[in-house]
Every structure is written in structure tokens, then in C-alpha cells.
Amino acid sequence: MLKGLPRPTDANLLVGYETADDGAVYRVSPDVAIITTVDYITPVVNDPFWFGRIAAANSLSDVWAMGGRPVIALNLVNFPSKTLDPGLLRDILLGGSEKITEAGASLAGGHSVEDAEPKYGLAVTGVVHPDRVVTNRGARPGDALVLSKPLGTGVLFNANRANKLPASVLAEVLPIVATLNKAAMEAAFAYDVHAMTDITGFGLAGHTMEMCVHSKVRATISFASLPLYPAALEMYAAGVGTGSNKGNRAMCGDRLHVRASLTREQTELLVDPQTSGGLLISLPEDQAASLVQDLHRANLPWSAIIGRVEAPKADRAGIVVDD
């Protein structure tokens, strides 16, 4: 979409759109850079509080994925005020405000539009030292890959809409989805993090692919090591899917090589679009186990080492999935 647009030449723009990173980064002084990012989504659940919490966590995550600290958030709202109770919007905003406060940021306003379909999210500004910016393009051969949250929100949310997922299962999932990536980033920064991104709409395969392509490496992922939400495989086996899987698979193309003997539903989970997914962290392999222990101690028990980074075969970046 951005192909052909003039490229910025300002040397203080440290991260722009060229590598599809999680946010833009601009240096304002030798010691301070600002991170700016925006994201908003349609409702993933019927409960307005939980929708607000999840949408806000999803938006705030991009700042942590760049190694920064969110400081200001602006609400972005589309809402059909003539057909839906404005009280629902108030509950959405309350849920979002709860997560903004938990993040240590300040809600400073926002913008609303009359729209037939509700949408909510945030424009977030964060700060980071220019020398501490982390991008998706620094993964190195010899690194391990650590994932801080389970996979499967796309199919679970669709299964809930289709009344195929028990309410009790969804209730177990929502607090994990709404968990901020703040603790994961803080734990990771005690180590030599080379690259980082969060797993959202392009799924594990899509976002790992971006990291590999921009880092010029190959990732080998162990499917058996992937943390999965309860019932995610079951819902794919029951015929539930998402509208994004096909596009995510096409985005990866032949750079995604599934060497493992996976079922159809297992393969679908590789491209399942995530909402408020975890951080994917590339760091030296000899530090990965210690990081996972720290993540578990930080109440992130789903965190796991899911693979390793290698030099590309025939200079072709990509992903291999093993058993």
C-alpha cells in the first residue's frame, strides 16, 4: 500500500514504515526518542468491559514491542450512538481506561466517529532511549525464540460468536488475552534482546516471517513447543475458522515450510490471527531458559522457547516448522 510514496529523509526518524515494525520511532534529543503507534479493532467479545480491556492492551503492546514505555493514550472510537445504548460505549471506555492506568500511561483525550459498526482502540505515544530501541530486524543465527502468550484467539473469538465455545472456556481465556505485555518486556530487557515483535493479526507465521525477512535469517519452530489456548485446536477441528487465515498463509507463501506431520487444524493455528498476542523475543540461546523462568515468575506461565534462529539456506529467509 505504501509502495511508491516518497521516503522520509529525516535522520531523526529511527524507525519508519520500511520494515513493517510495531511503531514509528523519532529521536527528539540524544537521550529520548518517542514511539508512536495506533490500533483499533471491532468487538471480539460481547462484554463491553472485556472488549475495552483487550482492545487497549492490544494497542499498548506495540510500544512495549519496541522496547519503550507508554506515556499518553488517546481513545479512538467508532460507535452507532443512534442504535446502541451509549452506556455500552461508557463500559468499553472504562475497560480501556483500566488498562491504560495499569500500563502507567495517561488517558489524554481522543476522537469519535458515528459508525454503524463499533470499533475501539488507542493512539499511543511512548518513550525510549534511542540506543534501547528494539525492532523486528535484529534476530541473529544462534538466537532462541521465546513466545510470551498462547496462540488461538482468532478461532476462539469466532467460535464464541458462533455459539460453539462454552462460556466457561472463554472466561478462562479473556484474562490472558487482556494481560499487558509490560511484564514480558521488562523481563526480556534483563537480557541481550536482539529483536522483538508482538504477535497480532498476521498470526505467528506472519509476524515471525517479517522478523526473518528483515533480519535475513531462517527460523525453525517446534510445533510441540507452542503454547496454545484451551479448545483452539478443537474449534478448528469442529470447522470454525477466521477470514484472515487464508491471507496470512498467502503472505508467507513458499517461505513457510511445514516439515512436521501436522493435522489441518494444527497448520491453521500457525496463521491464526491474534488479538493482544504475546511478544516474540529473539535473544542468545544460552539466555533463553533463564528468561522463560523469569517470565513464569512474572505470572506469565504460558511463556516458552518455541524455536531457534539460523542462517538462511541459499540466502533465503523463511520459517521451517518441525514436530
C-alpha positions in Angstrom: 0.0 0.0 0.0 2.9 2.4 0.8 4.9 1.5 -2.2 5.8 4.5 -4.4 5.3 7.0 -1.6 8.3 9.4 -1.0 10.6 8.1 1.7 11.3 10.3 4.6 14.9 11.7 4.8 14.9 13.0 8.4 17.8 11.3 10.2 16.0 11.5 13.5 13.3 9.1 12.2 14.9 6.0 13.6 12.1 3.6 12.6 9.6 4.2 9.8 7.4 2.0 7.7 10.0 0.2 5.7 10.2 -2.9 7.9 6.6 -3.1 9.0 7.6 -2.7 12.6 5.2 -2.2 15.5 5.6 1.5 15.8 7.4 4.6 14.4 10.3 6.0 16.5 11.6 9.6 16.3 14.6 10.9 18.2 13.8 14.2 19.9 17.1 14.5 21.9 20.3 12.5 22.4 18.6 10.7 25.3 14.9 10.5 24.3 13.0 9.1 21.4 9.3 8.9 21.0 7.4 5.9 19.9 4.0 6.5 18.2 1.5 3.8 17.2 -2.2 3.4 16.6 -4.5 0.4 16.5 -8.2 -0.2 16.9 -10.5 -3.2 16.4 -14.0 -4.4 16.1 -15.6 -6.2 19.1 -14.0 -9.6 19.8 -16.5 -10.4 22.6 -20.0 -9.2 23.6 -18.9 -7.9 27.0 -18.1 -4.2 26.6 -15.7 -4.1 29.6 -13.6 -7.0 28.3 -13.7 -5.6 24.8 -12.3 -2.3 26.1 -9.6 -4.1 28.1 -8.5 -6.3 25.3 -8.5 -3.5 22.7 -6.5 -1.3 24.9 -4.0 -4.0 25.8 -3.7 -4.7 22.0 -2.9 -1.1 21.2 -0.4 -0.5 24.1 1.5 -3.7 23.2 3.2 -2.0 20.2 5.1 0.4 22.5 6.5 -2.5 24.6 7.4 -4.4 21.4 9.7 -1.6 20.5 11.3 -1.6 24.0 9.5 1.6 25.2 7.2 2.8 27.9 3.8 4.1 27.0 3.1 7.6 28.5 0.0 9.0 26.7 -3.0 7.3 25.1 -5.9 8.8 23.1 -9.2 6.9 22.6 -10.3 6.1 19.1 -14.0 5.3 18.9 -16.4 4.4 16.1 -19.9 3.9 17.6 -23.6 3.8 16.4 -25.0 6.1 19.0 -28.4 6.1 17.4 -28.9 2.3 17.5 -26.8 1.2 20.5 -27.1 2.2 24.2 -24.4 4.8 24.9 -23.9 3.0 28.2 -22.1 0.3 26.3 -19.6 2.8 25.0 -19.0 4.1 28.5 -18.3 0.5 29.6 -15.9 0.0 26.7 -14.0 3.2 27.6 -13.9 2.2 31.3 -12.3 -1.2 30.3 -9.8 0.6 28.2 -9.1 3.2 30.9 -8.4 0.4 33.4 -5.6 -1.0 31.1 -4.2 2.4 30.4 -3.8 3.1 34.1 -2.3 -0.4 34.7 0.2 0.4 31.9 1.3 3.5 33.8 0.1 5.8 31.0 -2.3 8.8 31.0 -5.5 8.9 29.0 -5.4 12.4 27.4 -8.5 12.6 25.2 -9.4 11.0 21.9 -11.7 11.1 18.8 -15.0 9.6 18.0 -16.9 9.0 14.8 -20.5 7.9 14.2 -20.3 4.5 12.5 -22.6 1.5 12.0 -20.0 -0.9 13.4 -18.4 -0.3 16.8 -14.7 -0.1 16.9 -12.3 0.9 19.7 -8.6 1.3 20.2 -5.9 3.8 21.1 -3.3 6.1 19.6 -0.3 5.6 21.9 2.8 7.7 22.5 5.7 6.1 24.3 9.3 7.0 25.2 12.5 5.1 24.8 16.3 5.8 24.8 17.4 6.0 21.2 20.1 3.3 22.0 17.5 1.0 23.5 15.1 0.8 20.6 14.3 -2.8 19.7 12.9 -3.7 16.2 11.9 -6.8 14.3 15.1 -6.8 12.2 17.9 -7.8 14.6 17.5 -11.6 15.0 20.8 -13.4 14.7 21.8 -17.0 13.9 22.3 -18.8 17.2 19.3 -16.9 18.9 16.4 -18.7 20.5 12.8 -17.5 20.0 10.6 -17.1 23.1 6.9 -16.5 23.0 5.1 -15.0 26.0 1.4 -15.8 25.3 -0.6 -18.7 23.9 -2.0 -18.9 20.3 -5.6 -19.3 19.1 -7.6 -16.2 19.9 -8.8 -15.8 16.3 -10.6 -19.1 16.2 -11.8 -18.9 19.8 -13.5 -15.5 19.3 -15.2 -16.7 16.1 -16.3 -19.8 17.9 -17.8 -17.7 20.6 -19.7 -15.7 18.1 -21.0 -18.9 16.5 -22.1 -20.2 20.0 -19.7 -23.2 19.6 -17.4 -22.3 22.5 -18.6 -22.9 26.1 -18.7 -19.6 28.1 -16.6 -21.3 30.8 -13.7 -21.8 28.3 -13.9 -18.2 27.1 -13.9 -16.9 30.7 -10.6 -18.7 31.2 -9.1 -17.1 28.1 -10.1 -13.4 28.5 -7.8 -12.5 31.4 -4.8 -14.0 29.5 -5.7 -12.1 26.3 -6.0 -8.8 28.3 -2.7 -9.3 30.1 -0.4 -6.5 29.3 2.9 -7.2 27.6 4.6 -4.8 30.1 6.0 -7.5 32.4 7.2 -9.6 29.4 9.2 -6.6 28.0 10.6 -5.7 31.4 11.7 -9.3 32.0 13.2 -9.5 28.5 15.3 -6.4 28.9 17.4 -8.0 31.6 18.9 -10.0 28.7 20.5 -9.3 25.4 17.4 -8.9 23.2 18.3 -8.8 19.6 14.8 -8.5 18.0 11.2 -8.3 19.2 7.7 -8.0 17.9 4.2 -8.8 19.1 2.0 -11.5 17.5 -1.2 -9.9 16.3 -3.3 -10.0 13.1 -0.8 -11.8 10.8 -0.5 -14.7 13.2 2.6 -16.4 14.5 3.8 -17.4 11.0 3.2 -13.9 9.5 5.0 -11.9 12.2 7.8 -14.4 12.5 8.2 -14.2 8.7 8.5 -10.4 9.0 11.3 -10.8 11.6 13.1 -13.4 9.5 12.9 -11.4 6.2 14.0 -8.1 7.7 16.8 -9.9 9.8 17.8 -12.0 6.8 17.6 -15.3 8.8 15.7 -18.5 9.0 13.6 -19.6 12.0 13.0 -23.2 12.9 9.9 -23.5 15.1 8.9 -26.6 17.1 5.1 -27.0 16.9 5.1 -29.2 20.0 6.6 -26.3 22.0 3.9 -23.8 21.0 1.7 -22.7 23.9 -2.0 -23.0 22.8 -5.2 -21.7 24.3 -7.6 -24.4 25.5 -10.0 -25.6 22.8 -8.3 -23.8 19.9 -7.4 -27.0 18.1 -10.8 -28.4 19.0 -12.6 -25.4 17.4 -10.6 -25.7 14.1 -11.4 -29.5 14.1 -15.1 -28.5 14.5 -15.0 -26.4 11.3 -14.6 -23.0 12.8 -12.1 -20.7 11.1 -11.3 -17.0 10.5 -11.4 -14.7 7.5 -7.7 -13.9 7.9 -6.1 -17.4 7.8 -6.0 -17.6 4.0 -4.4 -14.1 3.6 -1.9 -14.8 6.3 -0.9 -18.0 4.6 -0.6 -16.3 1.3 1.6 -13.6 2.9 4.1 -16.3 3.9 4.0 -18.0 0.6 6.7 -20.6 0.0 8.9 -19.1 2.7 6.8 -21.1 5.2 7.9 -24.8 5.0 6.0 -27.2 7.3 8.3 -30.1 7.7 6.3 -31.6 10.6 3.4 -34.0 10.2 0.7 -31.7 11.3 -3.1 -32.0 11.0 -5.1 -29.4 9.2 -6.2 -27.7 12.4 -2.6 -27.6 13.7 -1.5 -25.9 10.5 -4.3 -23.4 10.8 -3.0 -22.3 14.2 0.2 -21.2 12.6 -1.7 -18.5 10.7 -4.5 -17.8 13.2 -4.8 -14.1 13.7 -4.1 -13.0 17.3 -5.7 -10.1 19.2 -3.4 -8.8 22.0 -1.0 -11.6 21.4 2.3 -12.2 23.2 5.8 -10.9 22.5 8.1 -12.9 20.2 11.6 -12.3 21.6 14.9 -13.2 19.8 17.9 -13.5 22.2 21.0 -15.6 22.6 20.2 -19.2 23.0 22.1 -19.6 26.3 19.9 -16.9 27.9 16.5 -18.2 26.8 15.8 -20.7 29.5 16.6 -18.1 32.2 14.3 -15.6 30.5 11.5 -18.1 30.5 11.9 -18.8 34.2 11.7 -15.0 34.8 8.6 -14.8 32.7 7.0 -17.6 34.7 7.9 -15.8 37.9 6.3 -12.6 36.4 2.9 -14.5 36.3 3.3 -15.4 32.6 3.3 -19.2 32.9 2.5 -19.8 29.2 5.8 -18.4 28.1 8.0 -20.9 26.2 11.0 -21.3 24.0 9.4 -22.1 20.6 12.4 -22.3 18.2 15.7 -21.0 17.1 17.3 -18.7 14.6 19.6 -20.0 11.9 21.5 -18.7 8.9 19.2 -18.8 5.8 19.5 -21.6 3.3 20.7 -20.3 -0.1 20.3 -16.8 1.4 16.5 -17.2 1.6 14.9 -16.1 4.8 11.9 -18.0 6.0 10.4 -20.4 8.5 10.6 -24.1 9.0 8.1 -25.9 11.3 9.2 -29.1 12.8 7.4 -31.5 15.2 
